[in-house]
Amino acid sequence: MKINFYFKIFNNIKSEHEVNILAYLELKSLFGEIKPINNFVDYIIEEPLKSFTKDPIRFQDIITMELPYGKIHGYFGQKNELYNITNLIQRLTYTREFYVLVENNNDPIEILNQIFPNHSLNINTQFFQLNNKLLFRFITNQFFIEKSEYISITKKTKNEINKDINLLFSYLTNNYYRIPSPSTSKHYRTLLDNLAVREETSLYLNHYMHPYKGKSHPKMVRALINYILPDSSGVILDNFAGSGTTLVESSFLGLNSLGVEINPLSVLMSKVKCQSYKIPIDNLRSTIDHFMLLLKEKSKLLDSNQSHLEVLTTSSGNLESKLKLPYKELTRLGIGKKSVQKIILARDLLQSVDNKNIKDFLLLSLSGAISDIVRRTSNEFTFVLQDRINDLFNRLYLFNELNKNLKLVLGNSDTICADTKDMSFIKSNSIDGIINSPPYLTALDYIDNDYPQLILLNLVFSWDKLDENMIGNPNYSIISDELHVMIKSKIKNYEMIYNLVQEISEPFEKINRNYAVIRITKFILDMTLSISEMYRVLKKGSKCAIIIGNNHFKIENYFHEIPNDEIITKIANEIGFTEDLFIERDVHKSSLGLIQKEKILIFQK
């Protein structure tokens, strides 16, 4: 018995090439051998699909709804027997929906219970029966998870969220013939209009819980996880965890994950994104309401010009001792003294919250509110905080409601605040896959960007260590002897690393740009140690994906390109990795357009 599978991918015109590659890779890993479908018409005009093109089914109207852009519309594959396809529905990223054609006279529900026990009819599953043929339609979880962002972008009550979830769940099954409002329309657009927009959102659900620069694209990461670790269990490591994108996607896929990150604020982001799903939603709501009630009551006392010491929950110390720096250092940020007092007040009140996940959720909300008043709004602080908390709560509530039908079993995740150059707390040969995006050689200044939150929330124990250990830190201009000693102890061919430093630094040595030489040297040494640790912890035969782009130093009137991809490839090969696959993707990561290309470098141990 031959069972036909027709996979319909989804892309936008800007990402066509990248999507086709990643869609193929994840399908081949999760499903098996496939071949491209250039146009679904080629399959509709012939049996066995031709039988389903007549009234009342008209399968052609369903499969041609919002066809992908470009030459490839999907992929075709076959199996010799029925099997459980839950993994495909829960994990596929760039396949929006797929169809399974079975020549069988059995009860369709019996077959569904066999191949997809957790199906939800007319939500993520439909079937059409004709004579001795059954055609099943399955919509992947990614569609609902990703498109839920259009429910999150406006402030909503629970009732409004529930109403919009019903519209989301019915969109692909009830709206074959609907004509949306023009994309240029500014008014009267409904959720269904927004769902028809051909774009790939990247801030859905917990991916937007705090502002973060340099964030990875969730769908790309998800597809890479599927390629690197198609098994239903295992541990994914991101040793440049950032805001936790890789860990969130691993959790959605039911995989366990571990993050390593040097910036304590990023660690907090990553933890909250992954662990807040575990909080009972009613407990979270009641704790939020109690916390905000206390904060607003005590804030009123501050507004009435009472001494902040009469209001703060602790009984000793003044404002500057609580900040651990002179207040004047914060004046450049434009935060008024009253707002600083309320931030410290909120921080102190959090100490009475017993549940660690809820406390972290509120602490991250507080950090996001600080970012808002520094960069986005002049509103009174407690209102800004309330607004942010409500938004994040709604995202968790939305996920809980979505999951009543999607029935995801989330993986466990943790993020450790540590230096990726020494991951001795991870056992050798214990990690099933690695996906990361290291800071670039001319990296964003993450410390400066997060300075208000790091200071006001008292998250940094040693500023000197943070400066020294953050790879790509544009403000660090010293290379310690300890770094060279560590390199020599871990890398047999130290001369190769030394020659690589000389090769990349040469143009800058000629013009006495010592700052550039130092940054290049430190970046190469730091990445050598990091990749060495990645090799050590990865299981033999497992893969790692490093997402990196080339950037530039300005020399007189032109920009000199730094080949970060070549640097990492040479280091990885020296350490023992073999090259598996390299994928080039278009990006625009600077106002000058200097970082226009990235590469996904996939290696195997």
C-alpha positions in Angstrom: 0.0 0.0 0.0 1.4 3.4 -1.0 0.4 6.4 1.1 1.0 9.8 -0.6 2.1 12.9 1.3 1.8 16.4 -0.2 3.6 19.1 1.9 2.6 22.7 1.2 5.3 25.2 2.3 4.8 28.8 3.2 7.2 31.7 2.5 7.4 35.4 1.6 9.1 36.7 -1.4 12.1 37.9 0.5 12.9 34.6 2.1 12.0 32.2 -0.8 15.5 30.7 -1.3 16.3 30.3 2.4 12.9 28.8 3.2 13.1 26.3 0.4 16.5 25.0 1.7 15.3 24.9 5.3 12.0 23.4 4.4 13.7 20.6 2.5 16.3 19.9 5.2 13.7 19.6 8.0 11.3 17.5 5.9 14.1 15.1 4.9 15.2 14.7 8.5 11.7 14.3 10.0 10.0 12.5 7.1 12.5 11.0 4.7 13.0 11.1 1.0 11.0 13.8 -0.8 10.9 15.6 -4.2 9.9 19.2 -5.0 6.4 20.1 -6.2 6.8 23.1 -8.6 3.1 23.5 -9.0 0.3 21.6 -7.3 -1.7 21.7 -10.5 0.7 19.0 -11.8 -0.7 16.7 -9.2 -4.3 17.9 -9.2 -4.9 17.1 -12.8 -4.0 13.4 -12.4 -5.3 10.6 -10.2 -5.4 10.0 -7.3 -6.0 13.7 -6.4 -8.1 14.4 -9.5 -11.0 12.5 -8.0 -11.3 15.1 -5.2 -11.5 18.1 -7.5 -15.2 17.8 -8.2 -18.1 19.3 -6.2 -18.7 19.3 -3.3 -15.0 18.8 -2.3 -13.1 20.9 -4.8 -9.7 20.2 -3.3 -8.1 22.6 -5.8 -9.7 25.5 -3.9 -8.2 24.4 -0.6 -4.6 23.6 -1.8 -4.3 26.8 -3.9 -5.3 29.1 -1.0 -2.3 31.4 -0.5 0.2 29.5 -2.5 3.9 29.9 -1.7 5.9 32.4 -3.7 8.6 31.2 -6.1 9.3 28.1 -8.1 8.7 25.5 -5.4 5.3 25.2 -3.8 5.9 22.1 -1.7 7.2 18.6 -1.6 5.9 15.1 -2.3 6.7 11.9 -0.5 5.4 8.3 0.0 5.3 5.7 2.7 4.4 2.1 2.6 2.3 2.0 5.7 0.4 4.2 8.1 2.3 5.6 11.0 1.9 8.2 13.8 2.4 11.7 12.2 2.1 13.7 15.4 5.8 14.6 15.2 5.4 16.2 11.8 2.4 18.3 12.9 4.1 19.4 16.1 7.6 20.1 14.6 7.5 21.2 11.0 8.3 24.9 10.6 8.1 25.9 6.9 5.4 23.4 6.0 2.1 25.2 6.8 -0.1 22.2 6.0 0.2 18.8 4.5 -2.2 16.2 3.0 -2.2 12.4 3.3 -4.0 10.3 0.7 -4.9 6.8 1.8 -6.7 4.1 -0.3 -8.7 2.6 2.5 -12.4 1.8 3.2 -11.9 2.0 7.0 -13.6 4.5 9.3 -11.7 7.9 8.9 -11.9 8.5 12.6 -10.3 5.1 13.3 -7.5 6.0 11.0 -7.1 9.4 12.6 -6.9 7.9 16.0 -4.1 5.7 14.7 -2.0 8.3 12.9 -2.8 11.5 14.9 -4.5 10.6 18.2 -4.6 14.3 19.5 -6.4 15.7 16.4 -8.9 18.5 16.6 -11.4 18.1 13.8 -12.0 21.3 11.7 -9.2 23.0 13.6 -5.9 21.3 12.7 -7.5 18.3 10.9 -10.0 17.8 8.1 -10.8 14.7 6.0 -12.6 14.0 2.7 -13.9 10.6 1.7 -14.6 9.4 -1.8 -15.3 5.8 -2.7 -12.3 3.9 -1.4 -10.0 6.9 -1.0 -9.5 9.1 2.1 -7.7 12.5 1.9 -6.6 14.0 5.2 -5.6 17.6 5.7 -3.3 18.5 8.6 -2.4 22.1 9.7 0.9 22.3 11.5 1.2 23.8 15.0 3.7 26.4 13.7 0.9 28.2 11.8 -1.2 28.7 14.9 1.8 29.6 17.1 3.2 32.1 14.7 -0.1 33.7 13.6 -1.1 34.2 17.3 1.2 37.3 17.3 -1.7 39.1 15.6 -3.8 38.4 18.6 -1.1 39.7 20.9 -0.3 43.0 19.2 -3.3 44.8 20.7 -4.3 44.9 24.4 -7.1 42.4 25.0 -9.3 41.0 27.7 -9.7 37.2 28.1 -13.0 37.3 26.3 -11.4 39.1 23.3 -8.5 36.7 23.2 -10.8 33.7 23.3 -12.9 35.1 20.4 -9.8 35.7 18.3 -8.5 32.3 19.0 -11.7 30.8 17.5 -11.2 33.0 14.4 -7.5 31.8 14.2 -8.5 28.2 14.4 -11.2 28.6 11.7 -9.1 30.7 9.3 -7.6 28.0 7.1 -10.7 25.7 7.2 -13.5 28.3 6.6 -11.9 31.1 4.5 -10.9 29.6 1.2 -12.8 32.3 -0.7 -12.5 35.3 1.5 -11.0 38.5 0.0 -9.0 40.4 2.6 -8.8 44.2 2.9 -5.8 45.7 1.1 -2.5 45.6 3.0 -2.3 49.4 2.6 -5.6 49.8 4.5 -5.0 51.6 7.8 -8.5 51.2 9.3 -11.1 48.6 9.8 -8.7 45.7 9.3 -9.8 42.6 11.2 -7.8 39.7 12.6 -8.7 37.7 9.4 -7.2 40.5 7.3 -4.0 40.4 9.3 -3.8 36.6 9.0 -3.8 36.9 5.3 -0.7 39.2 5.4 2.3 37.3 3.8 5.0 37.9 6.3 6.9 35.8 8.9 6.4 37.2 12.3 9.2 36.6 14.8 7.8 38.0 18.1 5.0 35.5 18.7 4.1 34.4 22.3 7.1 34.4 24.6 9.5 35.5 21.9 8.5 39.0 22.8 8.8 39.4 26.6 11.6 42.0 26.6 13.3 44.3 24.1 16.5 42.7 22.8 18.9 43.7 20.0 20.4 41.0 17.7 17.7 38.4 18.2 17.8 35.3 16.1 14.8 34.5 13.8 12.7 31.8 15.6 11.5 30.0 12.5 15.0 29.6 11.1 16.2 28.3 14.5 13.2 25.9 14.7 14.0 24.4 11.3 17.7 24.0 12.2 16.7 22.1 15.4 14.6 19.8 13.3 17.5 19.2 11.0 20.1 18.8 13.7 18.0 16.7 16.2 15.0 15.0 14.5 14.7 12.6 17.4 11.8 13.0 19.8 14.2 13.4 22.8 17.5 15.0 23.5 19.2 18.1 24.7 19.9 21.2 22.6 22.6 23.6 23.8 22.9 27.3 23.0 26.1 28.6 24.5 25.4 32.1 23.3 21.8 32.0 24.6 21.0 35.7 24.3 17.3 36.2 24.9 16.6 32.5 24.6 15.2 32.0 21.1 16.7 28.6 20.6 15.6 27.4 24.0 12.0 28.6 23.5 11.8 26.8 20.2 13.3 23.6 21.6 10.7 23.7 24.4 7.9 24.1 21.8 9.3 21.0 20.1 9.3 19.0 23.3 13.1 18.9 23.6 15.1 19.7 26.6 17.5 22.6 26.3 20.4 24.3 28.1 21.5 27.9 27.6 24.8 29.5 28.6 25.0 33.3 28.7 27.3 35.8 30.2 24.9 38.7 30.5 22.7 38.3 33.6 19.8 40.2 32.1 19.8 37.9 29.1 19.9 35.0 31.5 16.8 36.3 33.1 15.0 36.8 29.8 15.8 33.3 28.7 14.7 31.7 32.0 11.4 33.6 32.0 10.6 32.9 28.4 11.0 29.2 28.9 9.7 28.7 32.5 6.8 31.1 32.7 4.6 28.5 30.8 4.8 26.3 33.9 3.1 28.9 36.1 -0.6 28.2 36.8 -2.3 31.0 35.1 -4.7 31.8 38.0 -1.9 31.9 40.5 0.0 34.3 38.3 -3.0 36.6 37.9 -3.7 36.8 41.7 0.0 37.4 42.5 0.2 40.2 39.9 -2.9 41.9 41.3 -1.6 41.7 44.9 1.9 43.0 43.8 0.5 45.9 41.8 -1.9 46.9 44.6 0.9 47.1 47.1 3.1 49.0 44.6 0.5 51.6 43.8 -0.4 52.2 47.4 3.3 52.8 48.3 3.9 54.8 45.2 1.1 57.2 46.3 3.1 57.8 49.5 6.2 58.6 47.4 4.1 61.0 45.2 2.9 62.8 48.4 6.6 63.6 49.0 7.2 61.3 52.0 10.7 60.1 52.4 11.3 57.0 50.3 12.7 55.3 53.4 9.3 55.4 54.9 7.9 53.6 51.9 10.6 51.1 50.9 10.2 47.6 52.4 13.7 47.6 53.7 14.5 49.8 56.7 18.1 51.0 56.1 20.2 52.7 53.5 19.6 55.5 51.2 18.9 55.6 47.5 22.5 55.7 46.4 23.5 52.8 48.6 20.6 50.8 47.1 21.8 51.6 43.6 25.4 50.9 44.5 26.5 54.0 42.5 25.9 57.7 42.6 22.5 58.7 41.3 24.1 61.2 38.9 25.4 58.3 36.8 21.8 57.6 35.9 20.8 61.1 35.0 22.2 60.6 31.5 19.5 58.0 30.9 16.8 60.5 31.5 15.1 58.6 34.3 13.7 61.0 36.9 14.5 60.5 40.6 10.9 59.7 41.4 10.9 56.9 38.8 14.1 55.5 40.2 12.6 55.4 43.7 9.6 53.5 42.4 11.8 51.1 40.5 13.7 50.4 43.7 10.4 50.1 45.6 9.1 47.5 43.1 12.4 45.6 43.3 12.2 45.4 47.1 8.5 44.4 47.0 9.4 41.4 44.8 11.4 39.9 47.7 8.1 38.8 49.3 7.0 36.7 46.2 7.6 33.1 47.1 7.2 31.4 43.7 10.5 31.7 41.9 9.0 31.6 38.4 6.5 34.3 39.2 9.2 36.4 40.9 11.4 36.1 37.8 8.4 37.0 35.6 7.7 40.2 37.5 11.4 41.0 37.6 11.6 40.8 33.8 8.5 42.9 33.5 10.1 45.5 35.7 13.2 45.4 33.5 11.0 45.9 30.4 9.3 48.8 32.0 12.7 50.4 32.7 13.6 50.0 29.1 10.2 51.6 28.1 10.7 54.7 30.2 14.3 55.2 29.1 13.5 54.8 25.4 9.8 54.8 24.6 7.5 56.7 26.9 7.2 59.5 29.4 4.2 58.0 31.2 4.2 57.5 35.0 6.2 54.4 35.9 3.6 52.3 37.7 1.2 52.7 34.7 4.1 51.6 32.3 4.8 48.6 34.5 1.1 47.6 34.7 0.8 47.9 30.9 3.9 45.7 30.3 2.8 43.0 32.9 -0.7 42.9 31.3 0.8 42.3 27.9 3.1 39.5 29.1 0.3 37.9 31.1 -2.0 38.0 28.0 0.7 36.1 26.0 0.8 33.4 28.6 -3.0 33.2 28.8 -3.1 33.1 24.9 -0.6 30.2 24.8 -2.6 28.3 27.5 -5.8 28.6 25.4 -4.1 27.7 22.2 -2.6 24.6 23.8 -6.0 23.2 24.7 -6.2 22.2 21.1 -2.5 22.0 20.1 -1.7 19.8 23.1 2.0 20.5 23.2 4.2 18.7 25.7 6.9 21.3 26.5 10.5 20.5 27.0 12.4 21.5 30.1 14.9 24.4 29.9 17.5 26.1 32.0 20.0 29.0 31.4 23.2 29.3 33.3 25.0 32.6 33.8 28.5 31.6 32.9 31.4 32.1 30.4 31.0 29.9 27.4 34.8 29.6 27.2 34.7 27.3 30.2 31.6 25.1 30.4 33.1 22.6 32.8 29.7 22.3 34.5 28.5 20.4 31.4 29.7 16.8 31.0 31.7 15.8 28.0 29.8 14.0 25.2 26.4 14.8 26.8 24.8 17.3 24.3 22.7 16.1 21.3 22.9 19.3 19.2 24.1 22.9 19.4 22.6 26.0 17.8 24.0 29.4 18.5 24.8 32.9 17.1 27.9 34.3 18.6 28.5 38.0 19.0 30.2 39.5 15.9 33.7 40.8 16.0 32.3 44.3 16.0 29.5 43.4 18.3 26.6 45.4 19.6 27.4 47.0 23.0 25.1 44.8 25.0 26.4 46.1 28.3 25.7 49.7 27.5 22.3 48.8 26.0 21.3 47.0 29.2 23.0 49.3 31.6 19.9 50.9 33.2 18.4 47.5 34.0 21.7 45.9 35.1 22.2 48.8 37.5 18.7 49.4 38.8 18.0 45.7 39.3 21.4 45.0 40.8 22.1 42.1 38.5 25.9 42.4 38.1 28.3 41.1 40.7 31.5 42.1 38.9 31.5 44.7 36.1 35.2 44.0 35.3 34.6 40.3 34.8 31.5 41.0 32.6 33.6 43.4 30.5 36.4 40.9 30.1 34.5 37.8 29.4 31.8 39.1 27.0 33.0 38.1 23.5 33.0 40.9 20.9 32.8 43.6 23.6 33.7 46.7 21.6 34.9 48.6 24.8 37.4 46.0 26.0 41.0 46.6 24.9 43.1 44.3 27.0 44.1 40.7 26.3 45.1 38.8 29.5 48.0 36.4 29.6 45.5 33.9 31.1 43.7 33.7 27.7 46.9 32.7 25.9 47.6 30.0 28.6 44.1 28.6 28.2 44.5 28.4 24.4 47.8 26.6 24.6 46.4 24.1 27.1 43.4 23.2 24.8 44.7 23.6 21.2 47.5 21.4 20.0 48.3 23.5 17.0 48.6 26.9 18.7 50.7 28.1 15.8 47.7 27.8 13.5 45.7 30.1 15.7 48.6 32.6 16.0 48.9 32.6 12.2 45.2 33.2 11.8 45.4 36.2 14.1 48.3 37.6 12.1 46.5 37.0 8.8 43.3 38.8 9.8 45.1 41.6 11.7 47.7 42.4 9.0 45.7 45.2 7.2 45.3 47.0 10.5 48.9 46.5 11.7 50.1 48.3 8.6 48.2 51.4 9.5 48.8 51.2 13.3 45.1 50.5 14.2 46.0 48.8 17.5 42.4 48.9 18.8 41.3 46.8 15.8 44.2 44.3 16.2 43.4 43.8 19.8 39.7 43.2 19.1 40.5 40.8 16.3 43.0 38.9 18.4 40.6 38.6 21.4 37.7 37.5 19.2 39.7 34.7 17.6 41.1 33.5 21.0 37.7 33.7 22.6 36.0 31.8 19.8 38.8 29.2 19.8 38.1 28.4 23.4 34.3 28.4 22.9 34.4 26.1 19.9 36.7 23.8 21.8 34.2 23.6 24.6 31.4 23.0 22.1 33.3 20.1 20.6 34.0 18.6 24.1 30.4 18.6 25.3 28.8 17.4 22.0 28.1 13.7 21.4 30.1 12.0 18.7 28.2 12.2 15.4 26.1 15.1 16.5 25.9 18.5 14.8 26.2 22.1 15.7 25.0 25.1 13.7 26.7 28.5 14.1 25.0 31.5 12.7 27.5 34.3 11.9 27.9 37.1 9.5 30.9 39.1 8.2 31.2 42.8 9.3 33.6 45.6 8.7 36.1 48.0 10.1 36.4 51.4 8.4 39.8 52.1 6.9 40.0 55.6 5.5 37.3 55.8 2.9 36.3 52.2 2.6 35.1 49.3 4.8 37.4 46.3 5.3 35.4 43.1 5.6 36.3 40.7 8.4 35.6 37.1 7.3 34.0 35.8 10.6 32.7 32.8 8.7 36.1 31.8 7.5 37.6 32.4 11.0 35.1 30.1 12.6 35.4 27.5 9.9 39.2 27.3 10.3 39.0 27.1 14.0 36.3 24.4 13.9 38.3 22.3 11.4 41.4 22.6 13.5 39.6 21.5 16.7 38.2 18.4 14.9 34.8 19.3 13.4 33.9 18.3 9.9 31.9 20.5 7.6 28.3 19.3 7.1 26.5 22.1 5.3 26.8 25.9 4.9 23.7 28.0 4.1 23.9 31.7 3.1 21.0 34.0 4.1 20.3 37.7 3.5 20.1 40.0 6.5 20.2 43.8 7.2 21.7 44.3 10.6 23.1 47.9 10.4 21.9 51.2 9.2 24.8 51.4 6.8 23.8 47.9 5.4 27.3 46.6 6.2 26.1 43.3 7.5 24.1 42.1 4.5 24.9 38.4 4.5 24.9 35.7 7.2 26.0 32.1 7.0 24.7 29.1 8.8 27.7 27.0 9.4 26.8 23.4 10.3 29.5 21.1 11.6 29.5 17.5 12.8 31.7 16.0 15.5 
